[in-house]
Amino acid sequence: MADNSQRQHWMSILAKSNAAAIEARLADAPALPSHTRLRGPETGLVMVRGRAGGDGAPFNLGEMTVTRCAVRLADGTVGHAYLAGRDARAAELAAALDAALQDPARRPALMASVIEPLAAAQSEAREREARRAAATRVRFLAMETTR
């Protein structure tokens, strides 16, 4: 059984991936075991809470669309997924991968062929966006010299 930090890591990566990206990585991976749906994929709303200034009184910011899915493998392992948005296929794939990744025999191959490439692509996208934002940065000389 994977420890919580490992599972949190791969679920975070899967939650930020769309179905096309997951399917592209699965093309190079060992086949996922067959599964049965326990729940969903279902799309619904969750309330997003915020805090003024990050530490003020909590308030309801608004609702957000979330898709969830739960599957069971033939060996009884259960996988879950919650993703922002309405991508039902991605939720089912993420739940199946969660269940498969809990098996220590399958984990290394799936981590190398699916999770690590998805993580690298997400990191590259974040860095690309940070570079784009940095290119628009305005530096005020007067404010920098008075500090």
Helices and strands as residue ranges (DSSP letters): H 4-15, H 19-26, E 35-51, G 52-54, E 58-73, E 78-84, H 88-101, H 107-110, I 111-115, H 116-135, H 141-145
